[in-house]
Amino acid sequence: MKLQHPLTWWAWCIGVISAVITADSALIAIACLAGAATLVKTLAGNDPWVKSFWFALKLGLFIMVFRAITGIFIGVPIPGTTLFEVPILPLPDWIAGIRIGGIVTQERLLSSLHEGMIITTVIGLFGAAVSLTSPHRLLRVLPVFIYEFGVALVIATSALPQLVTSVARIRRARILRGDEHPSWRKIALPLLEESLARSLELAAAMDSRGYGVSKSRSRYRPIAWKLSDSAIAASGFLLFLSVWITR
């Protein structure tokens, strides 16, 4: 993958998310999410943070299903075409206007799915920005006064993809040893040992480099902002402007 400036995909992500929220259209949201998936599939490499998009996509789909379920059982009644009816649970008078159960209309269900789709798209686009940007290169362009926060953020964002990779590797090793359906109990202990070992290695590496001894930041060569970076970032904001103008 051709390396872009660490802020390029984040600028593109902000522009596309602004367009999705402004348009408030499920079709535009699906198109943007499909475009982000194509970019991640085409441009992302094999680094641990690349899986952040697919994890964010699964999280967003779970939220969309949960939003649809709550829209069916809990919410404000919306008149329209009746699909089915759920038994009503009585509620106190001080929360009048909201009910649990009742008639579920097509408009009520579609409204819940629409809101869930917008939320899923926003989460997925943030995941795409994380997958397409190296957190280590992003750390290099952070201002000095938030550098320590950036280090903690990079470690935190790298922990989950590494954890997912470790679980997959341990499960594959158990299968190769003849355990075709390894339980979580057999995976948890090796995973804990590997996580502790990785934490000790990280602490030793930071200590050997003198992290925290001096408040001055190491000097890096600046990362140049190229014409392609401007084109990618501008495409996201042009999408937002086109949606905003046509409203």
NORKA-V571669 format. One record per backbone hydrogen bond with DSSP energy under -1.0 kcal/mol. NH is the residue of the N-H (numbers start at 1). CO is the residue of the C=O. If there is no record, write none. Layout:
((NH	CO) (NH	CO))
This chain:
((8	5) (11	7) (12	8) (13	9) (14	10) (15	11) (16	12) (17	13) (18	14) (19	15) (20	16) (21	17) (22	18) (23	19) (24	20) (29	25) (30	26) (31	27) (32	28) (33	29) (34	30) (35	31) (36	32) (37	33) (38	34) (39	35) (40	36) (41	37) (42	38) (43	39) (44	40) (50	47) (51	48) (52	49) (53	50) (55	51) (56	52) (57	53) (58	54) (59	55) (60	56) (61	57) (62	58) (63	59) (64	60) (65	61) (66	62) (67	63) (68	64) (69	65) (70	66) (71	67) (72	68) (73	69) (74	70) (75	99) (83	104) (84	104) (86	102) (89	100) (95	92) (96	93) (98	95) (99	75) (101	73) (102	86) (104	84) (106	81) (109	105) (110	106) (111	107) (112	108) (113	109) (114	110) (115	111) (116	112) (117	113) (118	114) (119	115) (120	116) (121	117) (122	118) (123	119) (124	120) (125	121) (126	122) (127	123) (128	124) (129	125) (130	126) (131	127) (132	128) (138	134) (139	135) (146	143) (147	144) (150	146) (151	147) (152	148) (153	149) (154	150) (155	151) (156	152) (157	153) (158	154) (159	155) (162	158) (163	159) (164	160) (165	161) (166	162) (167	163) (168	164) (169	165) (170	166) (171	167) (172	168) (173	169) (174	170) (175	171) (176	172) (177	173) (178	175) (179	174) (180	178) (188	184) (191	187) (192	188) (193	189) (194	190) (195	191) (196	192) (197	193) (198	194) (199	195) (200	196) (201	197) (202	198) (203	199) (204	200) (205	201) (206	202) (207	203) (208	204) (209	205) (210	207) (211	206) (213	210) (230	226) (231	227) (232	228) (233	229) (234	230) (235	231) (236	232) (237	233) (238	234) (239	235) (240	236) (241	237) (242	238) (243	239) (244	240) (245	241) (246	242))
